[in-house]
Amino acid sequence: MIGIDLIKTSRMNRLIERFGEKGLQKFLSNTEMLLVKNYKTASGFWAAKEACAKALGVGIGSECAFHDIMISKTAKGAPRIALSQILIDKYNVKDISLSITHDGEYAIAVVAIQA
């Protein structure tokens, strides 16, 4: 299963300007927030979580919340993605991969899930 998402980074910049840290807390854990360097990084994390939910075939909502999806980084800085045990069990997830890229005013993420 594959999911992809695109976000215009200025949209995330407006969210941060308007709501600050509270805006980020709606979709990021405290650990994830430590990895966010700027609104572009936050945009990539948003896109990653949306792409993951799409790969699961449900979108963000009652079956899959933003906080059920965790983004981290490897020692070399590559993005990693993990799911809550509830999602792993519910969707029989065996493996999951993430790629995030930025170009100009856009952040794009692709998630591949093997079930």
N, C-alpha and C positions, 0 to 999 in steps of 0.2 A: 504494500500500500504506500502511496506517495502523496504528500501534501506540499503545497507551495503557497507562500504569502508574500505580498509586496506592501510596503507602507512608505508614504512620503514622510521623510524625517521631520519636516516642518510641523506636521501634525503632532508628533511626539514633543517637539520643542514647545508648542503652545500648551500641551497638557502639563508639562513640567513648569512652565512659567505661571500657569494659572493655579495649579494645585500643589506644586513642589513635591516633597517626599511622599505626601499622602497619595498623590496621583500614581507614583511608582509602586506604592505598596498594594494597590489594587491588583497588580499582576506579577509583582516580583516579591520573592522572599527577602529577608534581611541579608542572607548570604549572597543572593544574586545582586542585590543593590550595591554591595561592595565591589562588584565587578564592573558596574556601570561607570564609565569615564565621562560620558556626555550623552546628549540626546540621541546621537546617532547609534551609540552602543545600545541604548534603551530601545530604540526602534528595531534593531536587529533581534533583540530578545523577544519583543512583542511579535514580530513576524515569525520567529521560531515556534513560539507557543501556538500561534494561530495555524501555522503549517502542520504542526503535530496533531492538533485537534482535527484538521481536515483529513490527514492521513488515517486517523482512526475512524473517519466517516461520520463524526458527530458535531464538529464545531465546538466552540466554547459555550458552555451552558451547564445544565443540570447534570449531564452525564460526564462531563469533562471540564473541570475548573482550571483557571490559570495556575493555581497553586498545586495542582496535581502533576504539573510539568515543571521540571527543574533544569535550569541551564547552569553549566559550570564550564571550566576551561581546563585543558590539559596543561602539563608543565611547559609546553611549547606555545601555549596560547590559543590552541585550536578549540572551537566550541564543542561541548559535549551536552547531551540531553539524557535525562532520566525521567522515569514515570513513577507515580505512586504505585504501591503494591496493588491497590484497588484496580487501577487501570491495566496493569500488567495481567492480572488474573481475569478481569472482565473481557479483555480483547486478546487474550492468549499471546501476548507480545514476547517474542523470542530474542529479537535484536532491534536496535533503533540507531539511526545515523542522522546527523545534522550537518548542514552547510549553510553558512550565513555570508552574504556579500553586501557591500555598499558601493553605490555608484552615484556620484553627485548627490541629489536630494532624495535618493531612494535606498531602502534596505530591503533585501530579498532573502528569504530563507526557504530551504527545501528539507523536508524530513522524509526518510524512508523507513518503513517499519516492516519487519518480517514477523509474521504470525504463524 
